[in-house]
């Protein structure tokens, strides 16, 4: 019974799948552009990258925001 299941699984896996591209044109051009297109970067947000910091400082990242009130 196991060998029959294995044979059926391998037979089904051997079936050809639909081509992703037809005549070098993608089937979904919007998805292709989203995956292969150029990324947009916000220069204001890129300055807040703290990936290389050993310790994340306490408090808000943006100094324009007020610090939390310790009394409340």
C-alpha positions in Angstrom: 0.0 0.0 0.0 2.9 2.4 0.8 4.6 1.6 -2.5 1.4 2.4 -4.4 1.1 5.8 -2.6 4.8 6.5 -3.3 4.3 5.6 -7.0 1.2 7.8 -7.3 3.0 10.7 -5.6 6.1 10.4 -7.9 3.8 10.2 -10.9 2.0 13.3 -9.9 5.2 15.1 -9.2 6.5 14.2 -12.7 3.6 16.1 -14.4 4.7 19.3 -16.0 3.7 22.6 -14.4 2.4 25.6 -16.2 5.2 27.9 -17.6 5.8 31.1 -15.6 6.5 33.1 -18.7 5.0 32.8 -22.2 7.1 34.2 -25.0 9.3 36.1 -22.5 6.4 38.1 -21.1 5.4 37.5 -17.5 2.0 36.2 -16.7 1.5 38.9 -14.0 3.4 42.1 -15.0 2.4 43.9 -11.8 3.8 41.2 -9.5 6.9 41.0 -11.7 7.5 44.7 -11.3 6.9 44.5 -7.6 9.5 41.8 -7.1 12.1 42.9 -9.6 11.6 46.7 -9.6 13.8 49.2 -7.8 13.2 49.8 -4.2 12.2 53.3 -3.0 14.1 54.6 0.1 13.0 57.5 2.3 16.2 59.4 3.2 14.6 60.7 6.4 13.8 57.2 7.7 17.2 55.8 6.7 18.9 58.1 9.3 17.1 56.2 12.0 18.8 52.8 11.3 20.0 51.5 14.6 21.1 48.1 13.4 24.7 48.5 14.5 24.1 49.8 18.0 25.0 47.5 20.9 22.4 49.0 23.2 19.2 50.6 22.1 18.9 53.9 23.9 15.9 54.5 26.1 13.4 57.2 25.2 12.0 58.3 21.8 14.1 58.1 18.7 12.8 61.4 17.5 13.9 64.3 19.8 10.8 66.3 18.7 8.6 64.0 20.7 8.3 64.8 24.4 9.8 62.4 27.0 7.3 60.4 29.0 6.2 61.9 32.3 7.7 59.8 35.1 5.0 61.1 37.5 2.2 59.4 35.6 
